[in-house]
């Protein structure tokens, strides 16, 4: 694929196309609740029209993003990708904010969403997030990309979907672009990301364990999420299932952690959960459950994590400094929960 020329004109001039949305604007697009509807509608936004002024191109892109569900107040400027620095000067208008990629832009980096408009692929968007997300936000973004859920702007909760990427996919992309801006920090964030999280709450539980102590976590990295376990013959008498998934599993320590936020589970579901926990215990796993109520109360969560730390064989830190860091992490993780 030839390089998409993002812009080649000064204010009031004409715009070469396609335009490539990047950075925070790309993230907003991927979290817009109606983006698939807007893409499938067949609406001609006229972005690919030849010879129109750059400001008009910007207005047409904003109209598309509004239809996707991006809030108006997020569209004062549009982050766009340019290949080299000399293009950036020509791309500067009152609406476009150009960012230099530093290499040839190919089909591995972007894809077209409507005629004349491309967006950076999620692996590149994750790398770019190093420039405007905090460490914690970028790690959470990685869990969502590699997980089975999606959040959206203005929408409570989350919806289930297949993983967009895996940690391996992102790692390979970062390795192929290790000299570019953001790659090093993104790779550091990726070391804390795990595949297959099913919800933001499950991600939060994992982060309380896997993040370093300076960020308020237990600093234990050896976990996997929703790893299928074969039920051995000796435990088949306790369940009809032949395989069970554990929300968070420390294989080497034989420790499992489950998040339970379902306040309205039926009696039958509670019975199934109890059966499952009994079966996992019979398989030699020391099981722990963290609930929404514990996440809501600092000391309740602290004590639960102390029990998990004990079974993982990591030091139990009761210092005031660590408890403050742990509570700050807890507060940040649950700030958007309903």
C-alpha positions in Angstrom: 0.0 0.0 0.0 1.3 3.4 -0.9 1.6 6.0 1.8 -1.7 7.7 2.5 -0.9 11.4 2.1 -2.6 12.9 5.1 -2.4 16.5 4.0 -0.4 18.7 1.6 -1.9 22.1 1.8 -1.9 25.2 4.0 -4.9 26.8 5.6 -7.5 27.6 3.0 -5.8 25.4 0.4 -6.8 22.0 -0.9 -6.4 18.7 1.0 -4.8 15.6 -0.5 -6.5 12.4 0.7 -6.9 10.0 2.4 -6.7 11.6 5.8 -5.5 9.3 8.6 -7.0 9.8 12.1 -4.6 8.9 14.9 -3.8 9.3 18.6 -6.7 10.4 20.7 -9.0 11.0 17.8 -8.5 7.4 16.7 -9.2 6.2 20.2 -12.4 8.2 20.3 -13.5 6.7 17.0 -12.9 3.1 18.3 -14.9 3.9 21.4 -17.8 5.7 19.6 -21.0 3.7 20.2 -22.4 4.1 16.7 -19.3 3.8 14.6 -20.3 0.5 12.9 -23.8 2.0 12.0 -22.1 5.1 10.5 -19.7 3.0 8.4 -22.5 0.7 7.2 -25.0 3.5 6.4 -23.5 4.2 3.0 -23.6 7.9 3.6 -21.3 9.9 1.3 -19.6 12.3 3.6 -17.7 13.8 0.6 -14.3 13.4 2.3 -12.7 12.0 -0.8 -14.0 14.8 -3.1 -11.1 16.4 -5.1 -10.0 19.9 -4.6 -12.0 20.9 -1.5 -10.4 23.2 1.2 -8.7 21.6 4.2 -11.2 23.3 6.6 -14.1 21.8 4.7 -12.5 18.3 4.8 -12.2 18.8 8.6 -15.9 19.7 8.8 -16.9 16.6 6.8 -14.8 14.4 9.0 -16.4 15.9 12.1 -19.8 15.2 10.7 -18.9 11.5 10.3 -17.4 11.3 13.8 -20.6 12.9 15.2 -22.7 10.3 13.5 -20.3 7.7 15.1 -21.2 9.1 18.5 -18.1 11.1 19.3 -19.2 14.1 21.4 -19.1 17.6 19.8 -16.8 18.9 22.5 -14.1 16.3 21.5 -13.9 17.6 18.0 -12.2 21.0 18.4 -9.2 19.5 16.8 -8.5 16.2 14.9 -5.3 14.2 15.4 -4.0 13.0 12.1 -1.0 11.0 11.0 1.7 12.2 8.6 4.7 10.2 7.5 7.5 12.7 7.8 8.1 16.0 9.5 8.2 18.1 6.3 4.5 17.1 5.7 3.5 18.4 9.2 4.0 22.0 8.3 1.7 21.8 5.3 -0.9 19.9 7.4 -1.4 22.5 10.0 -4.8 24.1 9.9 -7.1 25.4 12.7 -8.6 21.9 13.0 -6.0 19.3 12.1 -3.2 18.4 14.6 -0.6 16.4 12.7 1.7 13.8 14.3 4.8 12.4 12.6 5.0 8.7 12.2 8.6 8.7 11.1 8.3 5.8 8.6 6.3 4.8 5.6 2.6 4.3 6.4 1.3 1.0 5.1 -1.8 -1.2 5.2 -0.4 -2.8 8.4 -0.7 0.6 10.1 -4.1 2.0 8.9 -7.4 0.9 7.4 -10.1 2.9 5.6 -13.4 3.5 7.4 -15.2 5.6 4.8 -14.0 6.8 1.4 -11.1 9.3 1.9 -10.8 8.6 5.6 -8.5 6.1 7.3 -7.8 5.4 10.9 -4.7 3.9 12.5 -5.1 0.2 13.4 -5.5 -0.6 17.1 -1.9 -1.9 17.5 -0.6 1.5 16.4 -3.2 3.4 18.5 -2.0 1.5 21.5 1.6 2.6 20.8 0.5 6.2 20.3 -1.4 6.1 23.6 2.0 6.4 25.3 1.9 10.1 24.3 -1.3 11.0 26.0 -2.5 8.3 28.4 -1.2 7.7 31.9 0.6 4.3 32.6 -2.5 2.9 34.2 -4.8 4.1 31.4 -2.6 2.5 28.8 -2.5 -0.8 30.6 -6.3 -0.8 30.9 -6.5 0.0 27.2 -4.3 -3.0 26.5 -6.6 -5.3 28.6 -9.6 -4.1 26.6 -7.9 -4.6 23.2 -6.9 -8.1 24.3 -10.0 -8.9 26.2 -13.6 -10.1 25.5 -15.3 -6.7 26.2 -15.7 -3.2 24.9 -16.5 0.1 26.5 -18.0 3.0 24.7 -18.4 6.8 25.1 -21.5 7.7 27.0 -22.6 4.1 27.5 -22.8 2.5 31.0 -21.1 -0.8 31.5 -19.6 -2.8 28.7 -20.6 -5.2 25.9 -19.1 -8.6 25.1 -17.1 -9.1 21.9 -14.2 -11.2 20.6 -10.7 -9.9 21.4 -9.4 -7.4 18.9 -5.8 -8.3 19.4 -3.6 -10.5 21.6 -0.6 -9.5 23.7 1.5 -11.4 21.1 0.0 -9.3 18.3 0.8 -6.0 20.0 4.3 -7.2 21.0 5.1 -8.2 17.4 4.0 -4.8 16.1 6.0 -2.9 18.8 9.1 -5.0 18.0 8.7 -4.1 14.3 8.5 -0.4 15.2 10.8 -0.2 18.2 12.6 2.9 17.0 9.4 5.0 16.8 8.0 7.3 19.4 6.0 5.6 22.1 7.1 2.0 21.3 9.4 1.7 24.3 6.8 2.9 26.8 4.0 0.9 25.2 6.1 -2.3 25.5 6.7 -1.6 29.2 2.9 -1.2 29.7 2.3 -4.4 27.8 4.2 -6.4 30.3 1.3 -5.9 32.7 -1.4 -6.8 30.2 -3.0 -10.3 30.0 -5.2 -11.8 27.4 -8.9 -12.8 27.8 -10.3 -10.5 30.4 -14.1 -10.6 30.3 -14.9 -7.2 31.9 -13.5 -4.0 33.3 -14.1 -5.4 36.8 -12.1 -8.5 36.0 -9.4 -6.3 34.6 -9.4 -4.2 37.8 -9.0 -7.4 39.9 -6.1 -8.5 37.8 -4.4 -5.1 38.1 -4.6 -5.1 41.9 -2.4 -8.2 41.7 -0.1 -7.6 38.7 0.8 -4.0 39.0 4.0 -3.0 40.8 3.8 -2.0 44.4 4.6 1.7 43.6 1.3 1.7 41.7 -0.6 0.0 44.5 -0.5 -3.6 43.2 0.9 -6.7 44.7 3.6 -6.9 42.1 2.9 -10.6 41.2 3.1 -11.1 37.4 2.7 -14.8 37.1 -1.1 -14.8 36.3 -3.3 -15.7 33.4 -7.0 -14.9 32.9 -9.8 -17.3 32.0 -7.4 -20.2 31.4 -9.4 -23.4 30.7 -8.6 -26.2 33.1 -9.4 -29.8 32.4 -11.3 -31.3 35.3 -9.4 -34.5 36.3 -11.3 -37.8 36.7 -11.0 -37.6 40.5 -13.0 -34.3 40.6 -15.7 -35.3 38.0 -18.0 -36.4 40.9 -18.4 -32.8 41.9 -19.4 -31.3 38.5 -20.8 -32.0 35.1 -18.3 -29.8 33.4 -15.2 -31.3 31.8 -13.4 -27.9 31.7 -13.5 -24.9 34.0 -12.2 -21.4 33.6 -10.7 -19.4 36.4 -10.9 -15.6 36.2 -7.4 -15.1 37.5 -5.0 -18.1 37.9 -1.5 -18.2 39.3 -0.6 -21.6 38.0 2.7 -22.1 39.8 1.2 -21.2 43.1 -2.1 -23.1 42.5 -4.0 -19.9 43.5 -7.2 -18.8 41.8 -9.1 -15.4 42.2 -12.6 -14.8 41.1 -14.5 -11.5 40.8 -18.1 -11.6 41.8 -20.1 -8.5 41.1 -23.5 -10.1 40.5 -25.8 -8.9 43.2 -28.9 -10.3 41.5 -27.7 -13.8 40.6 -30.5 -16.5 40.9 -30.4 -19.2 43.6 -29.5 -21.7 40.8 -26.6 -19.6 39.6 -25.3 -19.3 43.2 -25.6 -23.1 43.5 -23.6 -23.5 40.3 -20.9 -21.1 41.5 -20.6 -23.0 44.8 -20.3 -26.3 42.9 -17.6 -24.7 40.7 -15.6 -23.4 43.6 -15.8 -26.8 45.4 -14.6 -28.5 42.2 -11.6 -26.1 41.8 -10.7 -26.6 45.5 -10.8 -30.4 44.9 -8.3 -29.8 42.1 -5.8 -28.3 44.6 -6.5 -24.6 44.0 -6.7 -22.2 46.8 -9.6 -20.0 45.7 -10.3 -16.4 46.6 -13.3 -14.3 45.8 -13.3 -10.5 45.5 -16.7 -8.7 45.3 -18.0 -5.4 44.3 -18.6 -4.5 47.9 -14.9 -5.1 48.7 -13.8 -2.9 45.9 -16.1 -0.2 47.3 -14.4 -0.3 50.8 -10.6 0.3 51.1 -10.0 -1.9 54.2 -12.2 -4.8 53.0 -10.2 -4.9 49.7 -6.9 -4.5 51.5 -7.6 -7.5 53.8 -8.7 -9.6 50.9 -5.6 -8.8 48.9 -3.5 -9.6 52.0 -4.9 -13.1 52.0 -4.1 -13.4 48.3 -0.6 -12.1 48.8 0.0 -14.7 51.5 -1.0 -17.6 49.2 1.0 -16.2 46.4 4.1 -16.0 48.6 4.6 -12.3 48.3 5.3 -10.0 51.2 2.2 -8.5 52.9 2.8 -4.8 53.0 0.8 -3.0 55.7 2.7 0.3 55.6 0.7 3.5 55.3 2.5 4.4 52.1 1.5 1.2 50.4 -2.1 1.4 51.7 -2.4 4.9 50.3 -1.0 3.8 46.9 -3.4 0.7 46.9 -6.4 2.9 47.8 -5.5 5.4 45.0 -5.3 2.5 42.6 -8.7 1.1 43.8 -10.3 4.5 43.5 -9.0 5.1 40.0 -10.1 1.6 38.8 -13.7 1.9 40.0 -14.3 5.6 39.1 -16.4 4.8 36.1 -18.3 1.8 37.5 -22.0 2.0 37.9 
